[in-house]
Amino acid sequence: MNMDFQYQHLIHRLKTRFSGASCGIFTNHSSFSWHGKKYLVSQIGKLLRLEKVFIPEHGFFAELQDQVPVTRADHYDFLETGAEICSLYPGEGSMLESSLNQMGELDLLIIDLQETGARYFTYVTMIAMIFEILKERKLSILLVDRPNPAGRMVEGTLLPAAYTSMIGWKGLPHRYGLTIGELAFFLKDQVRGQFELEV
């Protein structure tokens, strides 16, 4: 799968359909286009009203140890978007809920992250939590699909809802065998999301 082709297609989609929309993006350093030699967040900042950049666990460059919150937005000034940097970690409490609720104020949310194919990765849980918060909101979500680095094999038992945590979302096996786009449709169905999801 050619990621640069995907990014060119996404940029065209944003120009033709979402011009003028207030936008947020949930992303990190994996979202990079070699064609333009820019991070996707920097490109979007020149196309739309990019208002929020949501940063996952480990920071934009995976520069932070696990369980360390993103607290210094000035680390990312080089992105030159003018958007507010919002941490989505630590993954619990009022700070997280506040950041997630801010997504509902947007017209469009873009998600572009590379996951690992295992339910223990917090990026997958964060997407599920985002969908749970936004399930009754009327906004558009565009998710950039990526191959599953662990392949198509499914292994392990399904996690019971009672044991859901940041390192395991209910209903997922240890290794789920889906691309992140396919997983997104599963999670949307699971929470009965009313938002528009495009992969």
PABABA-32038 format. One record per residue: residue in three letters; residue number from 0; x, y, z of N, C-alpha, C in turn. Coordinates in steps of 0.05 Angstrom, whole numbers, plus 5000, padded with zeros to 4 digits. Layout:
residues N
+------+-----+------+------+------+------+------+------+------+------+------+
! type ! seq !   nX !   nY !   nZ !  caX !  caY !  caZ !   cX !   cY !   cZ !
+------+-----+------+------+------+------+------+------+------+------+------+
!  ALA ! NUM !    X !    Y !    Z !    X !    Y !    Z !    X !    Y !    Z !
...
+------+-----+------+------+------+------+------+------+------+------+------+
END
This chain:
residues 199
+------+-----+------+------+------+------+------+------+------+------+------+
! type ! seq !   nX !   nY !   nZ !  caX !  caY !  caZ !   cX !   cY !   cZ !
+------+-----+------+------+------+------+------+------+------+------+------+
!  MET !   0 ! 5017 ! 4976 ! 5000 ! 5000 ! 5000 ! 5000 ! 5018 ! 5025 ! 5000 !
!  ASN !   1 ! 5013 ! 5043 ! 4982 ! 5029 ! 5067 ! 4979 ! 5017 ! 5090 ! 4996 !
!  MET !   2 ! 5031 ! 5096 ! 5018 ! 5020 ! 5116 ! 5037 ! 5020 ! 5144 ! 5024 !
!  ASP !   3 ! 5040 ! 5150 ! 5007 ! 5040 ! 5176 ! 4994 ! 5016 ! 5179 ! 4976 !
!  PHE !   4 ! 5008 ! 5158 ! 4962 ! 4984 ! 5159 ! 4945 ! 4960 ! 5164 ! 4963 !
!  GLN !   5 ! 4959 ! 5151 ! 4986 ! 4936 ! 5156 ! 5004 ! 4935 ! 5185 ! 5013 !
!  TYR !   6 ! 4958 ! 5196 ! 5020 ! 4959 ! 5224 ! 5030 ! 4950 ! 5243 ! 5008 !
!  GLN !   7 ! 4959 ! 5238 ! 4983 ! 4950 ! 5255 ! 4961 ! 4920 ! 5254 ! 4957 !
!  HIS !   8 ! 4909 ! 5230 ! 4959 ! 4880 ! 5226 ! 4957 ! 4866 ! 5240 ! 4980 !
!  LEU !   9 ! 4877 ! 5238 ! 5004 ! 4865 ! 5251 ! 5027 ! 4865 ! 5281 ! 5024 !
!  ILE !  10 ! 4888 ! 5293 ! 5016 ! 4890 ! 5321 ! 5012 ! 4870 ! 5331 ! 4991 !
!  HIS !  11 ! 4867 ! 5316 ! 4969 ! 4847 ! 5323 ! 4949 ! 4819 ! 5323 ! 4961 !
!  ARG !  12 ! 4813 ! 5302 ! 4977 ! 4787 ! 5299 ! 4990 ! 4781 ! 5323 ! 5009 !
!  LEU !  13 ! 4801 ! 5331 ! 5024 ! 4798 ! 5353 ! 5042 ! 4793 ! 5379 ! 5027 !
!  LYS !  14 ! 4807 ! 5383 ! 5005 ! 4804 ! 5408 ! 4990 ! 4776 ! 5410 ! 4977 !
!  THR !  15 ! 4766 ! 5387 ! 4967 ! 4741 ! 5387 ! 4952 ! 4716 ! 5385 ! 4970 !
!  ARG !  16 ! 4718 ! 5372 ! 4993 ! 4695 ! 5368 ! 5009 ! 4694 ! 5383 ! 5035 !
!  PHE !  17 ! 4717 ! 5389 ! 5047 ! 4717 ! 5400 ! 5074 ! 4729 ! 5428 ! 5075 !
!  SER !  18 ! 4730 ! 5442 ! 5053 ! 4742 ! 5469 ! 5053 ! 4727 ! 5487 ! 5073 !
!  GLY !  19 ! 4741 ! 5500 ! 5090 ! 4729 ! 5518 ! 5110 ! 4720 ! 5504 ! 5136 !
!  ALA !  20 ! 4723 ! 5478 ! 5137 ! 4714 ! 5463 ! 5161 ! 4733 ! 5467 ! 5184 !
!  SER !  21 ! 4722 ! 5468 ! 5209 ! 4739 ! 5468 ! 5232 ! 4747 ! 5439 ! 5237 !
!  CYS !  22 ! 4774 ! 5435 ! 5241 ! 4785 ! 5409 ! 5240 ! 4803 ! 5403 ! 5264 !
!  GLY !  23 ! 4804 ! 5378 ! 5272 ! 4823 ! 5368 ! 5291 ! 4837 ! 5343 ! 5280 !
!  ILE !  24 ! 4860 ! 5337 ! 5290 ! 4874 ! 5313 ! 5281 ! 4886 ! 5298 ! 5305 !
!  PHE !  25 ! 4883 ! 5272 ! 5305 ! 4895 ! 5255 ! 5326 ! 4917 ! 5239 ! 5312 !
!  THR !  26 ! 4942 ! 5245 ! 5319 ! 4964 ! 5235 ! 5303 ! 4991 ! 5236 ! 5318 !
!  ASN !  27 ! 5011 ! 5225 ! 5305 ! 5039 ! 5228 ! 5315 ! 5058 ! 5227 ! 5291 !
!  HIS !  28 ! 5083 ! 5222 ! 5296 ! 5104 ! 5224 ! 5275 ! 5101 ! 5204 ! 5253 !
!  SER !  29 ! 5086 ! 5183 ! 5257 ! 5082 ! 5163 ! 5235 ! 5067 ! 5174 ! 5212 !
!  SER !  30 ! 5053 ! 5196 ! 5216 ! 5037 ! 5209 ! 5195 ! 5055 ! 5228 ! 5179 !
!  PHE !  31 ! 5070 ! 5217 ! 5161 ! 5090 ! 5233 ! 5146 ! 5088 ! 5226 ! 5116 !
!  SER !  32 ! 5089 ! 5246 ! 5099 ! 5088 ! 5242 ! 5071 ! 5116 ! 5248 ! 5059 !
!  TRP !  33 ! 5128 ! 5227 ! 5047 ! 5154 ! 5231 ! 5034 ! 5151 ! 5247 ! 5009 !
!  HIS !  34 ! 5127 ! 5247 ! 4996 ! 5123 ! 5262 ! 4972 ! 5126 ! 5292 ! 4977 !
!  GLY !  35 ! 5114 ! 5302 ! 4999 ! 5116 ! 5330 ! 5005 ! 5137 ! 5335 ! 5027 !
!  LYS !  36 ! 5148 ! 5313 ! 5038 ! 5168 ! 5315 ! 5059 ! 5158 ! 5333 ! 5082 !
!  LYS !  37 ! 5132 ! 5327 ! 5089 ! 5120 ! 5342 ! 5111 ! 5103 ! 5323 ! 5127 !
!  TYR !  38 ! 5099 ! 5330 ! 5153 ! 5080 ! 5316 ! 5169 ! 5052 ! 5324 ! 5160 !
!  LEU !  39 ! 5034 ! 5305 ! 5161 ! 5006 ! 5310 ! 5151 ! 4994 ! 5334 ! 5166 !
!  VAL !  40 ! 5000 ! 5336 ! 5192 ! 4988 ! 5357 ! 5208 ! 4996 ! 5385 ! 5197 !
!  SER !  41 ! 5021 ! 5387 ! 5187 ! 5030 ! 5413 ! 5176 ! 5016 ! 5419 ! 5150 !
!  GLN !  42 ! 5011 ! 5398 ! 5134 ! 4997 ! 5402 ! 5108 ! 4968 ! 5410 ! 5113 !
!  ILE !  43 ! 4955 ! 5397 ! 5132 ! 4927 ! 5403 ! 5137 ! 4924 ! 5431 ! 5148 !
!  GLY !  44 ! 4943 ! 5440 ! 5164 ! 4942 ! 5467 ! 5175 ! 4941 ! 5489 ! 5154 !
!  LYS !  45 ! 4949 ! 5482 ! 5130 ! 4948 ! 5502 ! 5108 ! 4923 ! 5499 ! 5091 !
!  LEU !  46 ! 4908 ! 5478 ! 5096 ! 4884 ! 5473 ! 5080 ! 4858 ! 5480 ! 5094 !
!  LEU !  47 ! 4856 ! 5474 ! 5120 ! 4832 ! 5477 ! 5135 ! 4837 ! 5494 ! 5160 !
!  ARG !  48 ! 4815 ! 5499 ! 5174 ! 4818 ! 5513 ! 5200 ! 4825 ! 5492 ! 5221 !
!  LEU !  49 ! 4851 ! 5486 ! 5222 ! 4860 ! 5466 ! 5241 ! 4861 ! 5478 ! 5269 !
!  GLU !  50 ! 4844 ! 5469 ! 5286 ! 4841 ! 5481 ! 5313 ! 4854 ! 5465 ! 5335 !
!  LYS !  51 ! 4855 ! 5438 ! 5332 ! 4865 ! 5421 ! 5354 ! 4883 ! 5399 ! 5342 !
!  VAL !  52 ! 4905 ! 5395 ! 5355 ! 4922 ! 5372 ! 5349 ! 4923 ! 5354 ! 5374 !
!  PHE !  53 ! 4912 ! 5330 ! 5372 ! 4910 ! 5312 ! 5395 ! 4934 ! 5293 ! 5394 !
!  ILE !  54 ! 4949 ! 5292 ! 5416 ! 4974 ! 5277 ! 5417 ! 4969 ! 5252 ! 5434 !
!  PRO !  55 ! 4977 ! 5228 ! 5424 ! 4973 ! 5203 ! 5440 ! 4995 ! 5199 ! 5460 !
!  GLU !  56 ! 4993 ! 5176 ! 5474 ! 5014 ! 5168 ! 5493 ! 5041 ! 5168 ! 5479 !
!  HIS !  57 ! 5061 ! 5174 ! 5493 ! 5089 ! 5175 ! 5484 ! 5097 ! 5201 ! 5469 !
!  GLY !  58 ! 5077 ! 5219 ! 5465 ! 5084 ! 5244 ! 5452 ! 5084 ! 5242 ! 5421 !
!  PHE !  59 ! 5088 ! 5264 ! 5408 ! 5087 ! 5265 ! 5379 ! 5109 ! 5248 ! 5366 !
!  PHE !  60 ! 5133 ! 5248 ! 5378 ! 5156 ! 5233 ! 5367 ! 5162 ! 5207 ! 5383 !
!  ALA !  61 ! 5143 ! 5198 ! 5399 ! 5148 ! 5175 ! 5416 ! 5172 ! 5180 ! 5435 !
!  GLU !  62 ! 5174 ! 5206 ! 5442 ! 5197 ! 5214 ! 5458 ! 5193 ! 5211 ! 5488 !
!  LEU !  63 ! 5169 ! 5203 ! 5496 ! 5163 ! 5201 ! 5525 ! 5159 ! 5172 ! 5533 !
!  GLN !  64 ! 5168 ! 5166 ! 5557 ! 5164 ! 5139 ! 5568 ! 5135 ! 5134 ! 5572 !
!  ASP !  65 ! 5127 ! 5109 ! 5573 ! 5099 ! 5102 ! 5578 ! 5089 ! 5114 ! 5604 !
!  GLN !  66 ! 5064 ! 5121 ! 5605 ! 5050 ! 5133 ! 5628 ! 5059 ! 5161 ! 5634 !
!  VAL !  67 ! 5075 ! 5174 ! 5617 ! 5083 ! 5201 ! 5621 ! 5064 ! 5219 ! 5604 !
!  PRO !  68 ! 5050 ! 5239 ! 5616 ! 5032 ! 5256 ! 5601 ! 5046 ! 5276 ! 5584 !
!  VAL !  69 ! 5033 ! 5284 ! 5562 ! 5044 ! 5306 ! 5546 ! 5036 ! 5332 ! 5560 !
!  THR !  70 ! 5055 ! 5347 ! 5570 ! 5049 ! 5371 ! 5585 ! 5061 ! 5396 ! 5573 !
!  ARG !  71 ! 5079 ! 5394 ! 5554 ! 5092 ! 5417 ! 5542 ! 5086 ! 5419 ! 5513 !
!  ALA !  72 ! 5067 ! 5435 ! 5506 ! 5059 ! 5438 ! 5478 ! 5080 ! 5452 ! 5461 !
!  ASP !  73 ! 5098 ! 5468 ! 5474 ! 5119 ! 5482 ! 5459 ! 5139 ! 5463 ! 5446 !
!  HIS !  74 ! 5139 ! 5438 ! 5454 ! 5156 ! 5418 ! 5440 ! 5149 ! 5417 ! 5411 !
!  TYR !  75 ! 5125 ! 5424 ! 5404 ! 5115 ! 5419 ! 5377 ! 5110 ! 5445 ! 5361 !
!  ASP !  76 ! 5123 ! 5466 ! 5370 ! 5120 ! 5492 ! 5356 ! 5129 ! 5491 ! 5327 !
!  PHE !  77 ! 5148 ! 5473 ! 5321 ! 5159 ! 5471 ! 5294 ! 5137 ! 5463 ! 5273 !
!  LEU !  78 ! 5115 ! 5451 ! 5283 ! 5094 ! 5443 ! 5264 ! 5081 ! 5468 ! 5251 !
!  GLU !  79 ! 5082 ! 5490 ! 5265 ! 5073 ! 5516 ! 5253 ! 5044 ! 5515 ! 5244 !
!  THR !  80 ! 5027 ! 5503 ! 5260 ! 4999 ! 5501 ! 5252 ! 4982 ! 5523 ! 5266 !
!  GLY !  81 ! 4992 ! 5533 ! 5289 ! 4976 ! 5552 ! 5304 ! 4954 ! 5539 ! 5320 !
!  ALA !  82 ! 4952 ! 5512 ! 5318 ! 4930 ! 5498 ! 5331 ! 4937 ! 5492 ! 5360 !
!  GLU !  83 ! 4917 ! 5488 ! 5376 ! 4921 ! 5481 ! 5404 ! 4930 ! 5451 ! 5406 !
!  ILE !  84 ! 4951 ! 5446 ! 5422 ! 4960 ! 5419 ! 5426 ! 4945 ! 5408 ! 5450 !
!  CYS !  85 ! 4932 ! 5385 ! 5447 ! 4916 ! 5373 ! 5468 ! 4927 ! 5345 ! 5473 !
!  SER !  86 ! 4934 ! 5339 ! 5498 ! 4943 ! 5313 ! 5505 ! 4920 ! 5294 ! 5510 !
!  LEU !  87 ! 4922 ! 5269 ! 5499 ! 4902 ! 5249 ! 5505 ! 4914 ! 5228 ! 5524 !
!  TYR !  88 ! 4935 ! 5236 ! 5538 ! 4947 ! 5219 ! 5558 ! 4956 ! 5236 ! 5582 !
!  PRO !  89 ! 4951 ! 5229 ! 5607 ! 4942 ! 5203 ! 5616 ! 4914 ! 5197 ! 5607 !
!  GLY !  90 ! 4908 ! 5171 ! 5605 ! 4883 ! 5162 ! 5593 ! 4859 ! 5160 ! 5612 !
!  GLU !  91 ! 4858 ! 5177 ! 5632 ! 4835 ! 5175 ! 5650 ! 4832 ! 5202 ! 5664 !
!  GLY !  92 ! 4809 ! 5206 ! 5676 ! 4804 ! 5230 ! 5692 ! 4793 ! 5253 ! 5676 !
!  SER !  93 ! 4791 ! 5276 ! 5688 ! 4777 ! 5299 ! 5677 ! 4792 ! 5311 ! 5653 !
!  MET !  94 ! 4819 ! 5310 ! 5653 ! 4834 ! 5321 ! 5631 ! 4828 ! 5307 ! 5605 !
!  LEU !  95 ! 4827 ! 5280 ! 5606 ! 4821 ! 5264 ! 5583 ! 4792 ! 5270 ! 5573 !
!  GLU !  96 ! 4773 ! 5270 ! 5591 ! 4746 ! 5275 ! 5584 ! 4742 ! 5303 ! 5571 !
!  SER !  97 ! 4757 ! 5322 ! 5582 ! 4756 ! 5349 ! 5571 ! 4766 ! 5350 ! 5542 !
!  SER !  98 ! 4789 ! 5336 ! 5538 ! 4801 ! 5336 ! 5511 ! 4782 ! 5322 ! 5491 !
!  LEU !  99 ! 4771 ! 5299 ! 5500 ! 4753 ! 5284 ! 5482 ! 4728 ! 5300 ! 5475 !
!  ASN ! 100 ! 4717 ! 5314 ! 5495 ! 4693 ! 5330 ! 5490 ! 4699 ! 5353 ! 5470 !
!  GLN ! 101 ! 4724 ! 5363 ! 5470 ! 4731 ! 5384 ! 5451 ! 4729 ! 5375 ! 5422 !
!  MET ! 102 ! 4732 ! 5349 ! 5418 ! 4729 ! 5338 ! 5391 ! 4701 ! 5342 ! 5380 !
!  GLY ! 103 ! 4681 ! 5341 ! 5398 ! 4653 ! 5344 ! 5390 ! 4647 ! 5372 ! 5380 !
!  GLU ! 104 ! 4664 ! 5392 ! 5385 ! 4660 ! 5419 ! 5376 ! 4670 ! 5423 ! 5348 !
!  LEU ! 105 ! 4682 ! 5403 ! 5336 ! 4694 ! 5405 ! 5309 ! 4675 ! 5395 ! 5288 !
!  ASP ! 106 ! 4680 ! 5404 ! 5263 ! 4665 ! 5393 ! 5240 ! 4677 ! 5367 ! 5230 !
!  LEU ! 107 ! 4703 ! 5364 ! 5234 ! 4718 ! 5342 ! 5223 ! 4741 ! 5334 ! 5242 !
!  LEU ! 108 ! 4744 ! 5307 ! 5245 ! 4766 ! 5296 ! 5260 ! 4781 ! 5277 ! 5242 !
!  ILE ! 109 ! 4807 ! 5281 ! 5239 ! 4824 ! 5263 ! 5223 ! 4840 ! 5246 ! 5242 !
!  ILE ! 110 ! 4842 ! 5220 ! 5237 ! 4858 ! 5202 ! 5254 ! 4878 ! 5188 ! 5235 !
!  ASP ! 111 ! 4904 ! 5191 ! 5242 ! 4925 ! 5178 ! 5227 ! 4946 ! 5169 ! 5246 !
!  LEU ! 112 ! 4946 ! 5143 ! 5253 ! 4965 ! 5131 ! 5272 ! 4972 ! 5103 ! 5262 !
!  GLN ! 113 ! 4997 ! 5095 ! 5267 ! 5006 ! 5068 ! 5262 ! 5003 ! 5052 ! 5287 !
!  GLU ! 114 ! 4986 ! 5031 ! 5287 ! 4984 ! 5014 ! 5310 ! 5000 ! 4988 ! 5306 !
!  THR ! 115 ! 4998 ! 4969 ! 5324 ! 5015 ! 4945 ! 5323 ! 5000 ! 4919 ! 5316 !
!  GLY ! 116 ! 4974 ! 4920 ! 5316 ! 4959 ! 4895 ! 5311 ! 4951 ! 4880 ! 5336 !
!  ALA ! 117 ! 4958 ! 4891 ! 5359 ! 4952 ! 4878 ! 5385 ! 4935 ! 4897 ! 5402 !
!  ARG ! 118 ! 4917 ! 4886 ! 5418 ! 4899 ! 4903 ! 5433 ! 4913 ! 4918 ! 5456 !
!  TYR ! 119 ! 4938 ! 4911 ! 5462 ! 4952 ! 4924 ! 5485 ! 4961 ! 4952 ! 5478 !
!  PHE ! 120 ! 4960 ! 4959 ! 5453 ! 4970 ! 4986 ! 5444 ! 4949 ! 5007 ! 5451 !
!  THR ! 121 ! 4957 ! 5028 ! 5466 ! 4937 ! 5047 ! 5475 ! 4924 ! 5063 ! 5453 !
!  TYR ! 122 ! 4937 ! 5064 ! 5429 ! 4925 ! 5080 ! 5407 ! 4897 ! 5068 ! 5400 !
!  VAL ! 123 ! 4896 ! 5042 ! 5399 ! 4870 ! 5029 ! 5393 ! 4849 ! 5036 ! 5414 !
!  THR ! 124 ! 4857 ! 5035 ! 5439 ! 4838 ! 5042 ! 5461 ! 4829 ! 5071 ! 5459 !
!  MET ! 125 ! 4848 ! 5088 ! 5452 ! 4841 ! 5117 ! 5450 ! 4821 ! 5121 ! 5427 !
!  ILE ! 126 ! 4824 ! 5107 ! 5405 ! 4804 ! 5110 ! 5383 ! 4777 ! 5100 ! 5393 !
!  ALA ! 127 ! 4776 ! 5078 ! 5407 ! 4751 ! 5068 ! 5418 ! 4738 ! 5088 ! 5437 !
!  MET ! 128 ! 4754 ! 5100 ! 5454 ! 4744 ! 5120 ! 5473 ! 4734 ! 5145 ! 5459 !
!  ILE ! 129 ! 4747 ! 5153 ! 5438 ! 4738 ! 5175 ! 5422 ! 4711 ! 5169 ! 5410 !
!  PHE ! 130 ! 4708 ! 5145 ! 5399 ! 4682 ! 5138 ! 5387 ! 4660 ! 5136 ! 5408 !
!  GLU ! 131 ! 4667 ! 5127 ! 5432 ! 4647 ! 5126 ! 5453 ! 4637 ! 5154 ! 5461 !
!  ILE ! 132 ! 4656 ! 5173 ! 5463 ! 4648 ! 5200 ! 5470 ! 4632 ! 5213 ! 5448 !
!  LEU ! 133 ! 4640 ! 5208 ! 5423 ! 4628 ! 5222 ! 5400 ! 4605 ! 5207 ! 5388 !
!  LYS ! 134 ! 4596 ! 5185 ! 5400 ! 4577 ! 5168 ! 5386 ! 4551 ! 5181 ! 5378 !
!  GLU ! 135 ! 4543 ! 5202 ! 5392 ! 4517 ! 5216 ! 5386 ! 4522 ! 5243 ! 5373 !
!  ARG ! 136 ! 4547 ! 5249 ! 5367 ! 4553 ! 5275 ! 5355 ! 4551 ! 5273 ! 5325 !
!  LYS ! 137 ! 4544 ! 5295 ! 5313 ! 4542 ! 5297 ! 5284 ! 4567 ! 5310 ! 5273 !
!  LEU ! 138 ! 4587 ! 5294 ! 5268 ! 4612 ! 5305 ! 5256 ! 4623 ! 5283 ! 5237 !
!  SER ! 139 ! 4643 ! 5290 ! 5221 ! 4655 ! 5271 ! 5203 ! 4682 ! 5263 ! 5215 !
!  ILE ! 140 ! 4688 ! 5237 ! 5212 ! 4714 ! 5227 ! 5220 ! 4727 ! 5214 ! 5196 !
!  LEU ! 141 ! 4751 ! 5223 ! 5189 ! 4766 ! 5211 ! 5167 ! 4790 ! 5196 ! 5180 !
!  LEU ! 142 ! 4793 ! 5170 ! 5174 ! 4814 ! 5155 ! 5185 ! 4832 ! 5144 ! 5162 !
!  VAL ! 143 ! 4858 ! 5149 ! 5164 ! 4876 ! 5139 ! 5144 ! 4883 ! 5110 ! 5150 !
!  ASP ! 144 ! 4876 ! 5092 ! 5132 ! 4880 ! 5064 ! 5137 ! 4909 ! 5056 ! 5132 !
!  ARG ! 145 ! 4918 ! 5036 ! 5146 ! 4945 ! 5026 ! 5144 ! 4945 ! 4995 ! 5146 !
!  PRO ! 146 ! 4964 ! 4982 ! 5134 ! 4966 ! 4953 ! 5137 ! 4970 ! 4945 ! 5167 !
!  ASN ! 147 ! 4961 ! 4922 ! 5174 ! 4966 ! 4912 ! 5201 ! 4993 ! 4899 ! 5201 !
!  PRO ! 148 ! 5012 ! 4910 ! 5217 ! 5040 ! 4899 ! 5216 ! 5041 ! 4870 ! 5227 !
!  ALA ! 149 ! 5021 ! 4862 ! 5243 ! 5021 ! 4835 ! 5254 ! 5007 ! 4815 ! 5236 !
!  GLY ! 150 ! 4997 ! 4824 ! 5213 ! 4984 ! 4806 ! 5193 ! 4955 ! 4801 ! 5199 !
!  ARG ! 151 ! 4944 ! 4782 ! 5186 ! 4915 ! 4776 ! 5186 ! 4906 ! 4755 ! 5207 !
!  MET ! 152 ! 4926 ! 4742 ! 5219 ! 4918 ! 4721 ! 5238 ! 4905 ! 4732 ! 5263 !
!  VAL ! 153 ! 4884 ! 4718 ! 5272 ! 4870 ! 4726 ! 5297 ! 4878 ! 4706 ! 5318 !
!  GLU ! 154 ! 4886 ! 4716 ! 5342 ! 4895 ! 4699 ! 5364 ! 4884 ! 4710 ! 5390 !
!  GLY ! 155 ! 4879 ! 4691 ! 5409 ! 4872 ! 4699 ! 5436 ! 4842 ! 4700 ! 5441 !
!  THR ! 156 ! 4836 ! 4705 ! 5466 ! 4807 ! 4706 ! 5473 ! 4797 ! 4735 ! 5473 !
!  LEU ! 157 ! 4771 ! 4738 ! 5471 ! 4759 ! 4765 ! 5471 ! 4760 ! 4775 ! 5500 !
!  LEU ! 158 ! 4767 ! 4801 ! 5502 ! 4769 ! 4813 ! 5529 ! 4741 ! 4820 ! 5539 !
!  PRO ! 159 ! 4733 ! 4809 ! 5562 ! 4707 ! 4816 ! 5574 ! 4705 ! 4846 ! 5581 !
!  ALA ! 160 ! 4682 ! 4857 ! 5579 ! 4678 ! 4886 ! 5584 ! 4687 ! 4894 ! 5612 !
!  ALA ! 161 ! 4685 ! 4876 ! 5631 ! 4693 ! 4883 ! 5659 ! 4722 ! 4888 ! 5662 !
!  TYR ! 162 ! 4738 ! 4879 ! 5643 ! 4767 ! 4882 ! 5644 ! 4778 ! 4903 ! 5625 !
!  THR ! 163 ! 4761 ! 4919 ! 5613 ! 4770 ! 4940 ! 5595 ! 4788 ! 4960 ! 5610 !
!  SER ! 164 ! 4809 ! 4967 ! 5597 ! 4828 ! 4987 ! 5608 ! 4843 ! 5001 ! 5585 !
!  MET ! 165 ! 4862 ! 5018 ! 5591 ! 4877 ! 5031 ! 5570 ! 4893 ! 5011 ! 5553 !
!  ILE ! 166 ! 4899 ! 4988 ! 5564 ! 4915 ! 4969 ! 5549 ! 4898 ! 4945 ! 5540 !
!  GLY ! 167 ! 4872 ! 4949 ! 5537 ! 4855 ! 4928 ! 5526 ! 4826 ! 4937 ! 5525 !
!  TRP ! 168 ! 4815 ! 4938 ! 5501 ! 4788 ! 4946 ! 5497 ! 4769 ! 4922 ! 5495 !
!  LYS ! 169 ! 4746 ! 4924 ! 5506 ! 4727 ! 4902 ! 5507 ! 4721 ! 4891 ! 5479 !
!  GLY ! 170 ! 4719 ! 4865 ! 5478 ! 4711 ! 4852 ! 5453 ! 4733 ! 4846 ! 5433 !
!  LEU ! 171 ! 4758 ! 4854 ! 5440 ! 4781 ! 4850 ! 5422 ! 4797 ! 4826 ! 5432 !
!  PRO ! 172 ! 4806 ! 4809 ! 5413 ! 4825 ! 4788 ! 5421 ! 4853 ! 4800 ! 5424 !
!  HIS ! 173 ! 4872 ! 4784 ! 5432 ! 4900 ! 4793 ! 5435 ! 4910 ! 4804 ! 5409 !
!  ARG ! 174 ! 4905 ! 4790 ! 5388 ! 4914 ! 4797 ! 5361 ! 4889 ! 4796 ! 5343 !
!  TYR ! 175 ! 4882 ! 4819 ! 5332 ! 4855 ! 4821 ! 5320 ! 4855 ! 4819 ! 5289 !
!  GLY ! 176 ! 4877 ! 4819 ! 5276 ! 4878 ! 4813 ! 5247 ! 4865 ! 4833 ! 5228 !
!  LEU ! 177 ! 4858 ! 4857 ! 5237 ! 4845 ! 4877 ! 5221 ! 4864 ! 4900 ! 5215 !
!  THR ! 178 ! 4859 ! 4914 ! 5193 ! 4873 ! 4939 ! 5190 ! 4860 ! 4959 ! 5209 !
!  ILE ! 179 ! 4873 ! 4982 ! 5214 ! 4862 ! 5001 ! 5232 ! 4836 ! 5013 ! 5222 !
!  GLY ! 180 ! 4833 ! 5014 ! 5195 ! 4807 ! 5023 ! 5184 ! 4785 ! 5003 ! 5188 !
!  GLU ! 181 ! 4790 ! 4977 ! 5184 ! 4770 ! 4957 ! 5190 ! 4763 ! 4956 ! 5219 !
!  LEU ! 182 ! 4783 ! 4959 ! 5236 ! 4778 ! 4960 ! 5265 ! 4760 ! 4984 ! 5272 !
!  ALA ! 183 ! 4765 ! 5007 ! 5259 ! 4748 ! 5030 ! 5264 ! 4719 ! 5025 ! 5259 !
!  PHE ! 184 ! 4712 ! 5011 ! 5237 ! 4685 ! 5005 ! 5231 ! 4673 ! 4986 ! 5253 !
!  PHE ! 185 ! 4689 ! 4967 ! 5262 ! 4680 ! 4949 ! 5283 ! 4674 ! 4965 ! 5309 !
!  LEU ! 186 ! 4692 ! 4984 ! 5316 ! 4688 ! 4999 ! 5340 ! 4664 ! 5018 ! 5338 !
!  LYS ! 187 ! 4660 ! 5029 ! 5314 ! 4637 ! 5046 ! 5310 ! 4611 ! 5030 ! 5314 !
!  ASP ! 188 ! 4610 ! 5007 ! 5303 ! 4586 ! 4989 ! 5306 ! 4583 ! 4982 ! 5336 !
!  GLN ! 189 ! 4605 ! 4977 ! 5349 ! 4604 ! 4968 ! 5377 ! 4591 ! 4990 ! 5395 !
!  VAL ! 190 ! 4598 ! 5015 ! 5390 ! 4587 ! 5037 ! 5407 ! 4562 ! 5049 ! 5395 !
!  ARG ! 191 ! 4554 ! 5038 ! 5371 ! 4530 ! 5048 ! 5357 ! 4533 ! 5078 ! 5350 !
!  GLY ! 192 ! 4556 ! 5084 ! 5339 ! 4562 ! 5112 ! 5332 ! 4545 ! 5123 ! 5310 !
!  GLN ! 193 ! 4536 ! 5148 ! 5313 ! 4520 ! 5161 ! 5293 ! 4536 ! 5181 ! 5276 !
!  PHE ! 194 ! 4561 ! 5184 ! 5282 ! 4579 ! 5201 ! 5267 ! 4585 ! 5188 ! 5239 !
!  GLU ! 195 ! 4594 ! 5205 ! 5221 ! 4601 ! 5194 ! 5194 ! 4630 ! 5186 ! 5195 !
!  LEU ! 196 ! 4636 ! 5161 ! 5187 ! 4663 ! 5150 ! 5187 ! 4671 ! 5144 ! 5159 !
!  GLU ! 197 ! 4693 ! 5156 ! 5150 ! 4704 ! 5150 ! 5123 ! 4733 ! 5141 ! 5126 !
!  VAL ! 198 ! 4739 ! 5119 ! 5113 ! 4766 ! 5107 ! 5115 ! 4780 ! 5110 ! 5088 !
+------+-----+------+------+------+------+------+------+------+------+------+
END
